[in-house]
Amino acid sequence: MKKLLLLSSLFVLSTMFCYAQVDLDPSTFISFTIRNKTDNSKFTVIKPSSFTSVKYIQSNSQIKINFDKNVIKKVKDSVKLKLMATLIDTKGNERPVNVFGFVDVLKNQVPRSDPSSPEMYTYTYTQKYVDGADLQNTEIDISSENLEVGDRLKITVDNIKGNSAFVMVFQVDDFGWTGGPSSGFAWLKTPGSGDNGINFQPAPWVGYSFYLKPSKGASVLQQIFVPSFGPEASFVEVNNHIYVGLGGQISIFANTVKFSYGRLLSYESQTSYFTIGLNFVNSIQSLSHLLKDK
C-alpha cells in the first residue's frame, strides 16, 4: 500500500513538473501576425511549433510578435525573455535586425579606399532581457531591408528562467496576386453546326491574366487548382477570312487548360463562341514555380 501511494505521489509530482515546464516554454504564449505592408487588411496568424519550421513571407512583410497575457499572468515570475532576429541572405551572410524593446541595431558604413567600390557595412547591437511582467507586443519590419527571394529571417526566443527556447524561420518568396500578358492555342466553337456554325476550329489567342501565385509552402493541390482569369482576343479563320472574338478566359490545372466565352465581332451578327485550349505563358510560369525547390 505504501509503495502504491509513493508511486501515485511521484506520478502527480512528475505531471505537475512537466506541466510547469510546458507553461514556461515561450512557444505556449507567443504567436506571430504576418501582414503584407501593401495590404494591411490581410494578415496571417502563426503559432510556433515545438520544432524549427519554415514559413513563407513577402519581402515587404511586417511581422508582429504577440504575447498571450492570460498565460503570462500565470507564469510571469518564471519568464525572462531574450529575443533575437537575424537576416540570412542566400549566400549565408547574417546581420541582426531591430526588434523594438529587445534588440537595438546600429548600422556602420565601412570606409572605402576606392570610391567606386560597393558600400559595405558592419552591424553592432545591444540586447535586452525582458521580464514576464514587462512583456509588450512588438514587431519586426523588414520592408526596408531590400530582401530577395530565398533570404531568410531567423527569430530565436529564449526563456532564460525556464531554460527553454524555440526558433522560427521565415523565408522570402515571390507569391500573391499578380498579372501579365498571356497567350496560347485553342479550339473555337459557335452555336450551330456545319455551314451554320464553327465546329472547333483552331484559334490562337492573346490576353491578360490575373492569377494568384502560391508560396512554396502551399500544397501541390493548392498550386494546381489556383486559376487565372482575364480578358482575351481569339482569332479564327473561316473560308479564308480571319474573324476576331473578344471575351473572357479562365485557366485551371496549374493554368494549363483554358476555357473562354465571348463574341465574334464580324461573324454572322456577332455570334457567341466558346473555346477550350492551352494557356502557354501562364502554364510555363506555374509549372516552373511548382517544380522549383521541390
C-alpha positions in Angstrom: 0.0 0.0 0.0 2.8 2.4 0.9 4.5 1.6 -2.4 1.3 2.4 -4.3 0.9 5.7 -2.5 4.5 6.6 -3.2 4.2 5.7 -6.9 1.0 7.8 -7.1 2.7 10.8 -5.5 5.6 10.5 -7.8 3.3 10.4 -10.8 1.4 13.5 -9.6 4.6 15.4 -9.0 6.1 14.5 -12.4 2.9 15.5 -14.1 2.9 18.9 -12.3 6.6 19.3 -13.2 6.0 18.6 -16.9 3.0 20.9 -17.0 5.1 23.7 -15.4 7.8 23.1 -17.9 5.4 23.3 -20.8 4.0 26.6 -19.4 7.5 28.0 -19.3 8.1 27.2 -23.0 7.8 30.6 -24.8 6.1 28.8 -27.7 3.0 28.4 -25.5 2.4 32.1 -25.1 3.8 33.6 -28.3 2.2 34.0 -31.8 3.2 35.8 -35.0 1.0 38.0 -37.1 2.2 38.3 -40.7 1.0 41.4 -42.6 1.7 42.5 -46.1 2.6 46.2 -45.9 0.8 46.9 -49.3 -2.5 45.4 -48.0 -3.0 46.0 -44.2 -6.4 44.3 -44.4 -4.9 40.9 -44.8 -2.9 39.1 -42.2 -2.0 35.5 -41.1 -1.5 34.4 -37.5 1.1 31.7 -37.0 1.7 29.7 -33.8 5.2 28.3 -33.4 5.7 24.6 -33.3 7.9 22.5 -31.0 10.5 22.2 -33.7 12.1 24.6 -36.2 9.8 25.2 -39.1 9.9 27.4 -42.2 7.1 29.8 -43.1 7.0 31.9 -46.2 6.6 35.7 -46.3 6.9 38.5 -48.8 9.8 41.0 -49.0 7.5 43.8 -47.8 6.0 41.9 -44.8 5.6 43.1 -41.3 5.9 40.5 -38.5 4.1 41.3 -35.3 5.1 39.3 -32.2 2.2 38.8 -29.8 2.4 37.7 -26.2 -0.6 35.9 -24.6 -1.3 38.0 -21.5 -3.6 35.3 -20.0 -0.8 32.7 -20.0 1.9 35.1 -18.9 0.0 36.2 -15.8 0.2 32.7 -14.5 4.0 32.2 -15.1 5.3 35.8 -15.2 7.7 35.3 -12.3 9.3 32.4 -14.2 9.7 34.3 -17.5 12.6 36.4 -18.6 12.8 36.5 -22.4 15.7 37.1 -24.8 14.6 37.6 -28.4 16.9 37.8 -31.4 16.1 38.4 -35.1 18.7 37.7 -37.8 18.5 38.1 -41.6 20.4 35.5 -43.6 20.8 36.1 -47.3 21.2 33.4 -50.0 25.0 33.5 -49.6 24.8 32.8 -45.9 25.7 36.3 -44.7 24.0 37.2 -41.5 23.0 40.5 -39.9 20.9 41.5 -36.9 17.5 43.2 -37.2 15.9 45.7 -34.9 13.2 44.3 -32.6 11.5 47.1 -30.6 12.0 46.5 -26.9 14.5 43.7 -27.4 17.2 44.5 -29.9 18.7 47.8 -31.0 20.9 47.6 -34.1 23.5 50.2 -35.2 24.5 50.1 -38.9 28.0 51.3 -39.6 29.4 52.0 -43.0 32.9 50.7 -43.6 35.3 53.4 -45.0 36.1 52.8 -48.7 39.6 53.3 -50.1 38.1 53.2 -53.6 35.0 55.4 -54.1 33.9 53.1 -57.0 33.8 50.0 -54.8 30.4 48.9 -53.4 29.3 50.1 -50.0 29.9 47.7 -47.0 28.5 47.8 -43.5 29.2 46.3 -40.1 26.4 45.9 -37.5 26.6 46.2 -33.8 23.6 45.6 -31.4 22.5 45.8 -27.8 20.2 43.2 -26.5 17.7 43.4 -23.6 16.3 40.8 -21.3 12.6 41.4 -20.6 10.7 40.1 -17.5 7.3 38.4 -18.0 5.5 41.3 -16.2 7.0 43.8 -18.7 6.4 42.0 -22.0 4.6 44.1 -24.6 3.7 43.1 -28.2 6.4 44.1 -30.7 7.1 43.9 -34.4 9.8 43.4 -37.0 9.6 45.5 -40.1 11.7 44.1 -43.0 10.1 46.2 -45.8 13.1 48.5 -45.9 15.7 45.7 -45.9 15.8 45.1 -49.8 15.3 41.4 -49.3 15.4 39.0 -52.3 13.7 35.7 -52.8 15.4 33.0 -50.8 16.6 35.3 -48.0 15.5 34.2 -44.5 14.6 35.8 -41.2 15.5 33.7 -38.2 13.8 34.5 -34.9 15.1 32.9 -31.7 13.1 33.3 -28.5 14.7 32.1 -25.3 13.2 32.0 -21.8 16.4 32.1 -19.7 14.5 31.4 -16.5 12.6 28.4 -17.9 15.6 27.0 -19.8 13.5 26.6 -22.9 13.6 28.2 -26.4 12.3 27.9 -29.9 13.3 29.1 -33.4 11.1 30.3 -36.2 12.4 30.7 -39.7 10.6 32.9 -42.3 11.8 32.7 -45.9 11.1 35.3 -48.5 9.2 34.1 -51.5 7.5 35.6 -54.6 3.8 34.9 -54.2 0.4 36.7 -54.1 -1.8 38.3 -56.7 -0.1 39.3 -59.9 -0.9 39.7 -63.6 0.6 39.8 -67.1 0.2 39.0 -70.8 -0.9 35.5 -71.7 -1.4 33.6 -74.9 -2.0 30.2 -76.2 -3.8 28.0 -78.7 -7.5 26.8 -78.5 -10.3 25.3 -80.5 -13.3 27.6 -81.1 -16.9 26.6 -81.5 -20.0 28.7 -82.1 -23.7 27.6 -81.8 -25.0 25.5 -84.7 -23.1 23.0 -86.9 -22.0 22.5 -90.5 -22.5 25.7 -92.6 -24.4 27.3 -89.7 -21.6 27.4 -87.3 -17.9 26.9 -86.5 -17.1 23.5 -85.1 -13.9 23.6 -83.0 -11.7 25.4 -85.5 -8.1 26.2 -84.5 -7.9 29.6 -82.9 -4.8 31.3 -81.4 -5.5 33.8 -78.7 -3.9 36.5 -76.7 -5.0 38.2 -73.4 -4.1 39.4 -70.0 -4.3 37.1 -67.0 -4.7 37.8 -63.3 -3.6 34.9 -61.1 -2.6 34.1 -57.5 0.9 32.8 -57.3 1.1 30.3 -54.4 4.1 30.2 -52.0 6.4 27.3 -51.8 4.7 26.3 -48.6 1.4 25.7 -50.4 0.4 22.1 -51.1 0.7 20.6 -54.6 -3.1 20.6 -54.9 -3.3 24.3 -53.9 -0.7 25.1 -56.6 -2.5 23.1 -59.3 -6.1 24.3 -58.7 -5.5 28.1 -58.3 -7.0 29.6 -61.5 -6.1 32.5 -63.7 -8.6 34.7 -65.4 -8.9 37.8 -67.6 -9.9 39.3 -71.0 -8.9 37.7 -74.3 -9.0 38.1 -78.1 -9.3 35.0 -80.2 -8.6 34.7 -83.9 -10.3 32.1 -86.2 -10.1 31.5 -89.9 -13.3 30.6 -91.8 -13.4 30.4 -95.6 -10.2 32.4 -95.9 -11.5 35.2 -93.6 -10.0 36.0 -90.2 -12.6 36.7 -87.6 -11.8 38.3 -84.2 -13.6 37.4 -81.0 -13.5 39.2 -77.6 -14.3 37.5 -74.4 -13.2 36.3 -71.0 -11.0 33.4 -70.2 -10.2 31.2 -67.2 -7.3 28.7 -66.8 -7.1 25.8 -64.3 -4.8 22.8 -63.6 -1.7 24.9 -63.0 -3.0 27.4 -65.6 -2.5 24.9 -68.4 -6.1 24.2 -69.5 -8.0 27.3 -70.7 -11.7 27.9 -71.3 -13.3 31.1 -72.7 -16.6 32.6 -73.8 -17.2 35.7 -75.9 -18.5 37.0 -79.2 -17.1 37.1 -82.7 -17.2 40.7 -83.8 -17.8 40.4 -87.5 -19.2 36.8 -88.0 -22.9 36.5 -88.6 -24.3 39.2 -86.4 -21.6 38.9 -83.7 -22.4 35.3 -82.6 -21.2 34.0 -79.4 -18.3 31.5 -79.1 -16.8 29.0 -76.7 -13.2 27.8 -76.7 -11.1 25.1 -74.9 -7.3 25.1 -75.3 -4.0 25.7 -73.7 -2.5 28.7 -71.9 1.2 28.6 -72.9 2.5 31.6 -70.9 0.8 31.1 -67.5 1.3 27.3 -67.6 5.1 27.7 -68.0 5.2 30.2 -65.1 3.1 28.0 -62.9 4.9 24.7 -63.6 8.3 26.3 -63.2 7.2 27.7 -59.8 5.7 24.4 -58.8 8.8 22.3 -59.7 11.4 24.8 -58.3 12.9 23.7 -54.9 10.6 20.6 -54.8 
